[in-house]
Amino acid sequence: MGERSGAPGAPQLVLETAGDSQVMSPSRAYQVGRDPLSDIVLTDPRVSWHHAILHADHDHWVCDDVGSSNGTFDDAGHRVIHLDVGPGTVLHFGSFTDGPWAALAALPEPTRMQPQPSALTRLTGAFRQPTTIRPAPVRAVRIGRARDNDLVLDDLVVSRHHAELSRRPDGGFQITDLDSHNGTYVNGSPVTTAPLGPDDLVGIGHSLFCLVGDQLQEWLDTGEVSLRVEELAVHVGGGRTLLEGVTFPIAEKSLLAVVGPSGAGKSTLLGALTGLRPADTGSVRYDGRDLYRDYAELRQRIGLVPQEDILHTQLTVRRALGYAAELRFPDDTAKAEREARVDEVIQELGLSQRADLVISRLSGGQRKRVSVALELLTKPSLLFLDEPTSGLDPGMDRSVMHMLRGLADDGRTVIVVTHSVLSLSVCDRLLMLAPGGRIAYYGPPDDALPYFGCDDWPAAFEAFEEQPGRDWAGQFRASEPYRAYITDAMGQQRPTRAPAETPPPEPPKAQSWGSQLSTLVRRYAAALSSDRTFLVVMIALPFVMGAMARALAGSRLDQSTALNALLILCVGAVLTGAANSVRELVKERVIYRRERAVGLSRSAYLCSKIVVLGTVTVVQAVVLTMVGLVGVRLRPPGAGGVFLPPLVELTLAVALLAFTAMMLGLLVSALVPREEITMPLLVLLAIVQVVFCGALLKLHGVPGLEQLAWLVPARWALGAMAGTVDLRHLVPGSIGADPLFAHRPGTWLLCMGMLLVLSVVFGAVVSVLLRRQEPAVMRRR
């Protein structure tokens, strides 16, 4: 299963359409349709998304209509379902009279008699014939998704005007990125402008180009890629080994299950295979290309579904996928194009009847399907899943595994890490890891139990625990399955050239920062507005705290009421701001890691939190102050604030304190490992603010204590509010004598300025902490 044999007796043919021509190899099938990733793309609306398939059958070629709406016609005008074709055949799609056509011709004899290895085979070792061969350009050629380009790529991850290939004055060529969304790559590294030679591979979306003599060869990644894993090893401190000598091949369109006892290194292997946490030694080759070296480009062709949901569960299925499509596709992608792709993956994953349901209302299996659908938006060739059946009942377990079987059959390589052994028979290969991260078995799942000499899987797993000193890896290396499924299988692949010893390139920064920010703000606002608990707390908290301040203030601020009223305003502002944000980063950590790996801007993500939470927090602070102080006499008749009316200054101070507390809450959220820790820390933050604000303890002139209080936002906010109401005169004594409470312009500006400084410092620290959550390969410099 998952492996297809070619038809070596059938000849190569040349297929010509109105806008292009290509050589067809009998070793593979060619999809015809409107799907941008079809092998033969026909944009006429009468052509179905998946219309027909051209493939070799023994010694001849066949065209099969796959249930198209408007039909496929031969050159006599007859509608056909199955038709033998060959040189001279003309096919019409959607309409015989004026529909798009395709003509088949024999490959010219000189080309057939003197085949040349493709540049991709020469450079990477992957046996791939070019999808399309064009003459090398004699002038500048613009490449992109729009129809007005010289070279049109029907690929949603390609920008409308993506790059330009041009000749240099010395006769050579260069590639220039046209400020594209997902970047242009030369040999896996993002470039703005770069010269090109005969050994350079240019990556644009799912296409790879190389200049070979007077030809421009293109290879389209349709998903049928292989993976070659060689001698992976991961070591950690204390001499511990998590992976050792892991080597195996994965054929295209295969489903591989990775199993093993707890602590055998399954998650470590997953991180190494996806490039998120590269192995210390060894290599992972994506169709012959070094994944770690070319990670910046190839990461867009890898889908990863973590064990935890990568979804905002407050949103509906369609809305969540729509926001994901906005983030992953270029901003020049039309809304209709994004919606069409979302509808396609919804239908492919069997979610049509649940598309408008809130994700939190779905069953565990359906939520996992939504996570997979999110990853399939960009049509990845490799799909990794970590424990997708964890917590599911046997029926759901079977359903998910059969879904993965179907995804592999549709033209992807799927790798699943699992503890479940209920449906391993649907997989093509099984990888069993022994403790210590070594391979105990690799081969067909049905042969695994006989190899271990066990009748069932529990007995096989118990053997690892009962025989800890057994050399499982050594026994496997001496076995027939090792020779058949690893040595011989990998020996059939041509050795690849060694990569240059350079650190992995940094993936390109998102070039549509503003668009990312807009999408993130809208998505985050939608998620918060759908969270009823958050809405209730958000609305009630400022009114409750404001009412308490009002009760303490009475009708006017005087010696007995002023300090307590201002203290309650400080506490209310801190609780309001910090409560809004203290959970927001830690609860989305899995989502952030995944989206960052596929191009999310760290600064856009952080700014979206600041914009949405900051707006909510400031509004709450205004409500808090108005409820607490409107109608209260704040200053003696005729006396004003430092610069503005007292109520305005107090509102500004409370709002800025709440905003700074919100930033402090984000810092805590970025720092803690689990969401459960945030609530106790929120209480601790409020206590610290009360103790070190200066309302309860004398801080001025106390060494150590005074300096520590500089880091407490409430200290500066209380100083600004005390200056506004001239607390030194209202409350004489040691507390009121604090210099920060003086009714002076310089002091008031210092207090407000320090709140701004603390906000900026907290934001910078949050950014650094977010970087720690990124894939390890993205942090290598």
Secondary structure, DSSP 8 states (H G I E B T S, - for coil): -------TTS--EEEEESS-EEEE-TTS-EEEESSTTSSEE---TTS-SS-EEEEEETTEEEEEE-S-SS-EE-TTS-EESEEEE-TT-EEEES-TTTS-EEEEEE--HHHHHS----HHHHHH------SEEEE--SS-EEEESSTTSSEE---TTS-SS-EEEEE-TTS-EEEEE-S-SS-EEETTEEESEEEE-TT--EEETTEEEEEETTEEEEEE--S---EEEEEEEEEEGGGEEEEEEEEEEE-TT-EEEEE-STTSSHHHHHHHHHTSS--SEEEEEETTEETTTTHHHHGGGEEEE-SS--S-TTSBHHHHHHHHHHHHS-TTS-HHHHHHHHHHHHHHTT-GGGTTSBGGGS-HHHHHHHHHHHHHTT--SEEEEESTTTT--HHHHHHHHHHHHHHHHTT-EEEEE-S--TTGGG-SEEEEEETTTEEEEEE-GGGHHHHHT-SSHHHHHHHHHH-TT--HHHHHHTSHHHIIIIIHHHHTS-------S---------S-HHHHHHHHHHHHHHHHHT-HHHHHHHHHHHHHHHHHHHHHHTTB--TTTHHHHHHHHHHHHHHHHHHHHTTTTGGGHHHHHHHHHTT--HHHHHHHHHHHHHHHHHHHHHHHHHHHHTT-B-S-TT---SSS-HHHHHHHHHHHHHHHHHHHHHHHHHH-SSGGGHHHHHHHHHHHHHHTSSSSS--TT-TTHHHHHTT-HHHHHHHHHHHHHTHHHHS-STTTT-GGG---HHHHHHHHHHHHHHHHHHHHHHHHHHHTTS-GGGG--
